[in-house]
Amino acid sequence: MVAAAEDYCRAADCRFMDLTIVNLRTELPAFYHRLGYTESGTLPFPRDQHTNEPLSGKNVEGSPLARVERTLLSACLQQQ
């Protein structure tokens, strides 16, 4: 699914992919790192959004949301 999203963005001439992930899911940063993404910052959880679990009391360093990014290479460069 990630590859399809990246291909869609490449077709639209996008050069970067920026995603926001939930830090509370500890497996997500490692998953995106394996796909070539690097963490580029954090964000506070939007006040108008609701979760299935309360955020208070969670052991979250900094913010519950992390930004990850990756440079999208053109299809020509990927084949080299």
Contacts in CASP RR format, 6 or more apart in sequence:
PFRMAT RR
TARGET T0000
AUTHOR 0000-0000-0000
METHOD contacts of the structure
MODEL  1
MVAAAEDYCRAADCRFMDLTIVNLRTELPAFYHRLGYTESGTLPFPRDQH
TNEPLSGKNVEGSPLARVERTLLSACLQQQ
2 35 0 8 1.000
5 17 0 8 1.000
6 17 0 8 1.000
6 70 0 8 1.000
6 72 0 8 1.000
9 17 0 8 1.000
9 72 0 8 1.000
10 72 0 8 1.000
10 74 0 8 1.000
10 75 0 8 1.000
14 72 0 8 1.000
15 71 0 8 1.000
15 72 0 8 1.000
16 69 0 8 1.000
16 70 0 8 1.000
16 71 0 8 1.000
16 72 0 8 1.000
17 37 0 8 1.000
17 69 0 8 1.000
17 70 0 8 1.000
17 72 0 8 1.000
18 40 0 8 1.000
18 67 0 8 1.000
18 68 0 8 1.000
18 69 0 8 1.000
19 32 0 8 1.000
19 37 0 8 1.000
19 67 0 8 1.000
19 68 0 8 1.000
19 69 0 8 1.000
20 43 0 8 1.000
20 65 0 8 1.000
20 66 0 8 1.000
20 67 0 8 1.000
20 68 0 8 1.000
21 28 0 8 1.000
21 29 0 8 1.000
21 32 0 8 1.000
21 65 0 8 1.000
21 66 0 8 1.000
21 67 0 8 1.000
21 68 0 8 1.000
22 28 0 8 1.000
22 64 0 8 1.000
22 65 0 8 1.000
22 66 0 8 1.000
23 29 0 8 1.000
23 42 0 8 1.000
23 60 0 8 1.000
23 61 0 8 1.000
23 63 0 8 1.000
23 64 0 8 1.000
23 65 0 8 1.000
23 66 0 8 1.000
24 53 0 8 1.000
24 55 0 8 1.000
24 58 0 8 1.000
24 60 0 8 1.000
24 64 0 8 1.000
28 66 0 8 1.000
29 39 0 8 1.000
29 66 0 8 1.000
29 68 0 8 1.000
32 68 0 8 1.000
33 39 0 8 1.000
33 68 0 8 1.000
35 70 0 8 1.000
36 70 0 8 1.000
37 68 0 8 1.000
37 69 0 8 1.000
37 70 0 8 1.000
38 68 0 8 1.000
38 69 0 8 1.000
38 70 0 8 1.000
39 66 0 8 1.000
39 67 0 8 1.000
39 68 0 8 1.000
40 67 0 8 1.000
40 68 0 8 1.000
40 69 0 8 1.000
41 66 0 8 1.000
41 67 0 8 1.000
42 62 0 8 1.000
42 63 0 8 1.000
42 65 0 8 1.000
42 66 0 8 1.000
42 67 0 8 1.000
43 63 0 8 1.000
43 65 0 8 1.000
43 66 0 8 1.000
43 67 0 8 1.000
44 63 0 8 1.000
44 64 0 8 1.000
44 65 0 8 1.000
45 51 0 8 1.000
45 55 0 8 1.000
45 63 0 8 1.000
45 64 0 8 1.000
45 65 0 8 1.000
55 64 0 8 1.000
58 64 0 8 1.000
END
